[in-house]
Amino acid sequence: YQRRVHGALWFLLADEWCEWTGVGLFSCDHVFKTYYHETMLRAHRIVTYFPLGVSHRFPLTAGAARPIAARRFIVNYIGSTSTALMRRHLRDIVMSLNATWQGSLQIFQHYTQYWSGGYQAAAGYMGPEEFRATLEDSVFTLAPFGHAQETFRLWEALETGSIPVLQRPPKDPNCGMALAPFNAEFPGLLPPFIWLKDWSELPALLERAQGDLAPYQAQQDRLVRWYARFKHQWYGSSLKKLIELGMERL
């Protein structure tokens, strides 16, 4: 038995594997959890999904997304390769593709071996401004899974109008359908992502896009509108819950 602590909130952050079952988790008024935990959300009405968002080092700027035709890179792949075997597999595919690529738009690659929470240049990380500029200059951004299926890169691509490319996710043994929120459909707006069955389909996607970018401008337009609705829905639900609890001044 856990005594309920009234007037208390629990923010459960960085639980990428959906493993946290700590004492007291459900003894507060409400739990806000980053990383969508399908099983927990269904079992406990006091839990609200709180979107991950971009990295704390990512520069946020206002302004319209750069048009697809004005972008210099067909795709970028930036990340640490030790986080998941899939990322190393994708790196090999991109490097092999780049070796023979003859398209007018370039392929941008930047790899670090290990993830570093401090994003230090000494660890091989790009500077925040350069990183954002690269995404703003890319038609597509590759967003492979890391420890979790929801990643900073996915959010950063949305923030810059770069179309995210992902592998269709399996059901996570702990989190369930961890990317379920990103399948949300709004009136007249389907999700703007490109889902690949396997990363081996990437070369064909880039070849098609290089030949005709027009459909991807329409997809970027949809991305911008969908992303605005998505943020309104999920951040709005968190604010609504705080208001219901009388804690909106937090």
BELPEWO-V903016 format. One record per backbone hydrogen bond with DSSP energy under -0.5 kcal/mol. NH is the residue of the N-H (numbers start at 1). CO is the residue of the C=O. If there is no record, write none. Layout:
nh = {NH;NH}
co = {CO;CO}
This chain:
nh = {5;6;8;10;12;12;13;16;18;25;27;29;30;31;32;33;33;34;38;38;41;42;43;44;47;48;50;51;58;61;70;71;72;73;74;75;76;77;79;81;82;87;88;89;90;91;92;93;94;95;96;97;98;99;100;100;101;106;108;108;110;112;119;123;124;125;131;132;133;134;135;136;137;138;139;140;141;142;143;146;151;155;156;157;158;159;160;160;161;162;163;163;165;166;168;172;172;176;178;180;182;183;184;186;189;194;195;196;196;201;202;205;206;207;208;209;210;211;212;216;217;217;218;219;220;221;222;223;224;225;226;227;228;229;230;231;232;233;234;235;236;236;237;238;239;240;241;242;243;244;245;246;247;250}
co = {27;4;5;30;10;32;11;14;15;22;24;8;8;46;10;31;48;12;36;175;37;38;39;40;44;31;33;49;55;59;67;68;137;137;106;106;140;108;110;112;113;84;84;85;86;87;88;89;90;91;92;93;94;95;96;97;97;72;75;106;77;79;116;120;121;120;127;128;129;130;131;132;133;135;73;74;163;76;165;148;149;151;152;153;154;155;156;157;158;157;139;161;141;194;196;170;176;172;176;177;179;180;181;189;186;164;193;166;194;198;199;201;202;203;204;205;206;207;208;213;213;214;214;215;216;217;218;219;220;221;222;223;224;225;226;227;228;229;230;231;231;232;233;234;235;236;237;238;239;240;241;243;242;247}
